Each structure stands twice: as structure tokens, then as C-alpha cells.
């Protein structure tokens, strides 16, 4: 049993889609006792039911009967206001309210939750394998103890990055929150290019997938920057250099990624205003 994790509870998670289930599984696998976690979800999916079976976890269809120390709200931005208002009976002065919804700012969270003890966090999907990148920003009444508690909870699922400026969280969302989708699409594009060069479909897909996994593992194995790793694999005037001349040229990957991240951030900000 993880003493640090269990000293945080009770914890209530409202909204247990893929991200909520992944975070909860990380907490439980890291040693949080099932008795310290209440999950509220009106229509549990198979992933959530499996989690409950694996850990002897009780599920609830409504939030009641408990004022948690930490309330994590994992619903869609479009219904966040309504859900927070419905949670008023379980939010006490000691409750830290944490949102994992994109675009909903701290002021709006505090207004709807009726407390200034609020945080925003943006995990990405690799939290499912405890390799997530998780950005966090805190409201004005959040204590040092609150921050330690959240760092303990979130680090069970990956690397935690604390931000001082809330505006940076939308930028982080566009980079690491949506970033896995960009990488997955790059694998698709690399595989498609291999097929056009005559490789069988299954081999092209295996090569593209394995190459990205291997490159990521190489970065994870040390502290060498991506720039140095790229330079190490690129012989002057060689085949890789010829390919990189396209990727790094005018209208290449750098410009494309800048446009991609800018559009993602723009949409994140729009969702927060809906």
C-alpha cells in the first residue's frame, strides 16, 4: 500500500471515460486503496467495469454521501458547467476541485464549483501505460500541500509539468495533449509512403510502427536531445540527409507542425468559450 497516495483520500472521480479510467488505474496500480476512491459515472463502459472488477472498486451513478478531499472532474467541456453545479453538495471547504477538461479556465471553474481551490490538468493518452505527459496549473487558494498531493496522484501516470501561467496550458494541450494523435498519423503516413515504394502493406506498417517505437525508446534511454539524435543518424550527403532536406525544407515539417499546433490551440480556446 502506498502511504503517500492513501493519505490524500478520499478521492472522487466524476466522469470515467478513457482518460478517467486510465488515471484511476494508475492510482490503484500505484497502491491507492480501492476504499479511498469513489468513481461516479452514469453508464459504465467495459473498461470501467473491468477496472472495478480488478480492484474490488465500488461504482456509483451519482455523487452523494461524501465530501472528498480531492474531486477530479473528467467530463466533456460542453457539460462542465452543469456538472460542477450539480456537484455543489459534495464540495466542502477542504475539497480540491481538479478539472481535466480542455479550455475551461480557472475563473470559470471556481465560479461554477463555488471554491477557489481549483486546478486544471491536461494529461495525454500515454497515461494508459504510465508514460503520460501531464500539465497542471493551480488557482489562487491552492495550498502547497494541495500541490504535493496532486503531484503524487498524477506522477503515478507519467511526468508532471507545473505551469505558472494558465495561458500556457492551452499551448501544452496543443503540443502534448493532442501530440500523440500527430505521432500516430505520422506512423500512418510513413507506412503509406513505404507501401508506395513497393513494400507489402503488413511489412510497411510493421516498419513504420517499430521505427517510431524504437526512436522513442532511444530518446527515453538517455538525456541526448532530439536534435543530437537526428544529427547522429544523418550522414552528410547520405540517404537520410536527402530525405531530411524535404522534411526540413521550405513548407516542410516545422512549418506544418507550427500550423497544426496553432489550429489545435485555437480550437481548444474556442471549446472553452462554448
C-alpha positions as CSV (number, residue, x, y, z in Angstrom):
1,X,0.0,0.0,0.0
2,X,1.3,3.5,-0.9
3,X,1.1,5.6,2.2
4,X,1.6,8.9,0.4
5,X,-1.3,8.1,-2.0
6,X,-3.6,6.9,0.6
7,X,-3.1,9.9,2.8
8,X,-4.6,12.0,0.1
9,X,-8.1,10.3,0.0
10,X,-10.9,10.1,-0.2
11,X,-10.8,10.9,-3.9
12,X,-13.9,11.2,-6.1
13,X,-13.6,10.9,-9.9
14,X,-16.7,12.2,-11.8
15,X,-16.7,11.1,-15.4
16,X,-14.7,8.0,-16.2
17,X,-14.1,7.8,-19.9
18,X,-10.8,6.6,-21.3
19,X,-8.8,9.3,-19.6
20,X,-10.5,9.0,-16.3
21,X,-10.2,5.2,-16.3
22,X,-6.5,5.5,-17.2
23,X,-5.8,7.9,-14.3
24,X,-7.7,5.8,-11.9
25,X,-5.9,2.6,-12.9
26,X,-2.6,4.4,-12.4
27,X,-3.6,5.4,-8.9
28,X,-4.8,1.9,-8.0
29,X,-1.8,0.2,-9.6
30,X,0.5,2.5,-7.7
31,X,-1.1,1.5,-4.4
32,X,-4.2,3.6,-3.7
33,X,-6.7,1.5,-1.8
34,X,-10.0,1.0,-3.5
35,X,-11.7,2.2,-0.4
36,X,-10.1,5.6,-0.9
37,X,-11.6,6.1,-4.4
38,X,-15.2,6.7,-5.5
39,X,-15.9,6.7,-9.2
40,X,-19.1,8.3,-10.4
41,X,-20.3,7.5,-13.9
42,X,-23.9,7.1,-15.1
43,X,-23.3,4.5,-17.7
44,X,-20.1,2.5,-17.0
45,X,-18.3,1.1,-20.1
46,X,-16.5,-2.2,-20.2
47,X,-13.1,-0.5,-19.4
48,X,-14.5,0.9,-16.2
49,X,-16.3,-2.3,-15.2
50,X,-13.1,-4.2,-15.7
51,X,-11.2,-1.8,-13.5
52,X,-13.8,-2.2,-10.8
53,X,-13.6,-6.0,-11.0
54,X,-9.8,-6.0,-11.0
55,X,-9.6,-3.8,-7.9
56,X,-12.8,-4.5,-6.0
57,X,-13.9,-0.9,-6.7
58,X,-17.4,0.3,-6.0
59,X,-19.0,2.4,-8.7
60,X,-21.8,5.0,-8.3
61,X,-24.2,6.6,-10.8
62,X,-24.4,9.8,-8.7
63,X,-22.2,11.9,-6.5
64,X,-23.6,11.8,-2.9
65,X,-22.9,10.9,0.6
66,X,-19.2,12.0,0.6
67,X,-17.2,15.3,0.6
68,X,-14.0,14.2,-0.9
69,X,-10.6,15.7,-0.2
70,X,-9.9,15.7,-4.0
71,X,-12.7,15.9,-6.6
72,X,-11.5,15.1,-10.2
73,X,-13.9,16.1,-12.9
74,X,-13.3,14.3,-16.2
75,X,-16.4,15.3,-18.2
76,X,-16.5,17.0,-21.6
77,X,-16.0,20.8,-21.7
78,X,-19.5,21.2,-23.1
79,X,-21.2,19.9,-19.9
80,X,-18.6,21.0,-17.3
81,X,-20.7,24.0,-16.0
82,X,-23.8,21.8,-15.5
83,X,-21.9,19.0,-13.8
84,X,-20.0,21.3,-11.5
85,X,-23.2,23.0,-10.4
86,X,-24.7,19.6,-9.6
87,X,-21.7,18.7,-7.5
88,X,-22.2,21.6,-5.1
89,X,-23.5,19.2,-2.3
90,X,-20.2,17.3,-2.2
91,X,-17.8,20.3,-2.5
92,X,-16.7,21.3,1.0
93,X,-14.1,23.9,2.1
94,X,-11.5,21.1,2.3
95,X,-12.2,19.9,-1.2
96,X,-9.7,20.4,-4.0
97,X,-11.5,20.5,-7.4
98,X,-9.5,19.4,-10.4
99,X,-10.6,19.6,-14.0
100,X,-9.2,17.6,-16.9
101,X,-11.4,19.3,-19.5
102,X,-9.7,21.4,-22.2
103,X,-10.4,25.1,-22.4
104,X,-12.3,25.7,-19.2
105,X,-10.3,28.3,-17.3
106,X,-9.7,28.6,-13.6
107,X,-12.0,31.5,-13.1
108,X,-14.9,29.6,-14.7
109,X,-14.1,26.5,-12.7
110,X,-14.0,28.5,-9.4
111,X,-17.3,30.2,-10.2
112,X,-19.2,27.0,-11.0
113,X,-17.6,25.0,-8.2
114,X,-18.0,27.6,-5.6
115,X,-14.4,27.4,-4.4
116,X,-11.1,29.0,-5.3
117,X,-9.3,25.7,-4.5
118,X,-9.3,24.6,-8.2
119,X,-6.7,23.2,-10.5
120,X,-6.6,22.4,-14.2
121,X,-4.7,19.5,-15.6
122,X,-4.2,18.1,-19.1
123,X,-2.9,14.5,-19.3
124,X,-2.4,12.8,-22.7
125,X,-3.3,9.3,-23.7
126,X,0.0,7.6,-22.8
127,X,-1.2,7.8,-19.2
128,X,-2.8,4.5,-20.2
129,X,0.7,2.9,-20.0
130,X,2.0,5.3,-17.3
131,X,4.0,7.2,-19.8
132,X,1.9,10.3,-19.9
133,X,2.8,14.0,-20.0
134,X,0.6,15.9,-17.6
135,X,0.4,19.6,-17.4
136,X,-1.0,21.3,-14.3
137,X,-1.9,24.9,-13.3
138,X,-3.4,25.9,-10.0
139,X,-5.9,28.5,-8.7
140,X,-5.1,31.2,-6.1
141,X,-6.3,29.3,-3.0
142,X,-4.4,26.1,-3.7
143,X,-2.0,25.3,-0.9
144,X,1.5,23.8,-1.1
145,X,0.0,20.6,0.4
146,X,-2.6,20.5,-2.4
147,X,0.2,20.7,-5.0
148,X,2.2,17.9,-3.3
149,X,-1.0,15.8,-3.2
150,X,-1.7,16.3,-6.9
151,X,1.9,15.7,-7.9
152,X,1.7,12.4,-6.1
153,X,-1.5,11.4,-7.8
154,X,-0.5,12.5,-11.3
155,X,3.0,11.2,-11.2
156,X,1.5,7.7,-10.9
157,X,0.6,8.0,-14.6
158,X,3.6,9.9,-16.0
159,X,5.7,13.0,-16.0
160,X,4.1,16.1,-14.3
161,X,4.8,19.6,-15.7
162,X,3.7,22.5,-13.5
163,X,2.9,25.8,-15.2
164,X,2.8,29.3,-13.7
165,X,0.8,30.9,-16.4
166,X,-2.6,29.5,-17.2
167,X,-2.4,30.6,-20.8
168,X,0.4,28.1,-21.3
169,X,-2.0,25.2,-20.6
170,X,-3.8,25.7,-23.9
171,X,-0.3,25.6,-25.6
172,X,0.6,22.5,-23.7
173,X,-2.7,20.9,-24.7
174,X,-1.9,21.6,-28.4
175,X,1.6,20.1,-28.0
176,X,1.4,17.1,-25.7
177,X,-2.4,16.7,-25.2
178,X,-3.0,16.3,-28.9
179,X,0.5,15.3,-29.7
180,X,0.0,11.5,-29.6
181,X,-2.5,11.8,-32.5
182,X,0.1,13.7,-34.5
183,X,2.6,10.9,-33.9
184,X,0.1,8.2,-34.8
185,X,-0.7,9.9,-38.0
186,X,3.0,10.2,-38.8
187,X,3.2,6.4,-38.4
188,X,0.2,6.1,-40.8
189,X,1.9,8.5,-43.3
190,X,5.3,6.7,-43.1
191,X,3.6,3.3,-43.6
192,X,1.7,4.7,-46.6
193,X,4.9,6.0,-48.1
194,X,6.6,2.6,-47.7
195,X,3.7,1.0,-49.5
196,X,4.1,3.4,-52.4
197,X,7.7,2.3,-52.6
198,X,6.6,-1.3,-53.1
199,X,6.6,-2.8,-49.6
200,X,3.8,-5.2,-48.7
201,X,1.1,-3.5,-46.5
202,X,1.8,-5.5,-43.4
203,X,5.6,-5.0,-43.6
204,X,5.3,-1.3,-44.3
205,X,3.0,-0.9,-41.2
206,X,5.4,-3.0,-39.0
207,X,8.4,-1.0,-40.1
208,X,6.7,2.4,-39.5
209,X,5.3,1.4,-36.1
210,X,8.5,-0.3,-34.9
211,X,10.7,2.6,-36.1
212,X,8.7,5.2,-34.1
213,X,8.6,2.9,-31.0
214,X,12.4,2.3,-31.3
215,X,13.2,6.0,-31.8
216,X,11.0,6.9,-28.7
217,X,12.8,4.3,-26.6
218,X,16.2,5.7,-27.7
219,X,15.1,9.2,-26.6
220,X,13.8,7.7,-23.3
221,X,17.0,5.8,-22.7
222,X,19.2,8.9,-22.2
223,X,19.3,12.7,-22.0
224,X,20.6,13.4,-25.5
225,X,18.4,15.9,-27.3
226,X,16.3,15.1,-30.3
227,X,18.5,17.4,-32.4
228,X,21.6,15.5,-31.5
229,X,20.0,12.1,-32.1
230,X,18.9,13.3,-35.5
231,X,22.3,14.5,-36.3
232,X,23.8,11.2,-35.2
233,X,21.8,9.2,-37.7
234,X,22.3,11.6,-40.6
235,X,25.5,11.1,-42.6
236,X,26.5,14.2,-44.7
237,X,25.1,13.8,-48.3
238,X,23.7,10.4,-47.4
239,X,20.2,8.9,-47.9
240,X,18.8,10.3,-44.6
241,X,20.1,13.7,-45.4
242,X,18.3,13.6,-48.7
243,X,15.0,12.8,-47.0
244,X,15.5,15.4,-44.3
245,X,16.1,18.1,-47.0
246,X,12.5,17.6,-47.9
247,X,11.2,17.4,-44.3
248,X,13.2,20.4,-43.1
249,X,12.9,22.5,-46.3
250,X,10.5,25.3,-47.2
251,X,6.9,24.3,-46.3
252,X,8.3,21.2,-44.5
253,X,7.5,19.6,-41.2
254,X,8.5,22.5,-39.0
255,X,6.0,24.8,-40.7
256,X,3.4,22.1,-40.9
257,X,3.7,21.3,-37.2
258,X,3.5,25.0,-36.3
259,X,0.2,25.3,-38.2
260,X,-1.1,22.1,-36.7
261,X,-0.3,23.2,-33.1
262,X,-1.7,26.7,-33.7
263,X,-5.0,25.3,-35.1
264,X,-5.3,22.9,-32.1
265,X,-4.8,25.7,-29.6
266,X,-7.3,27.8,-31.4
267,X,-9.9,25.1,-31.2
268,X,-9.1,24.4,-27.5
269,X,-9.7,28.1,-26.7
270,X,-13.0,28.0,-28.7
271,X,-14.2,25.0,-26.7
272,X,-13.6,26.9,-23.5
273,X,-15.9,29.7,-24.7
274,X,-18.8,27.4,-25.7
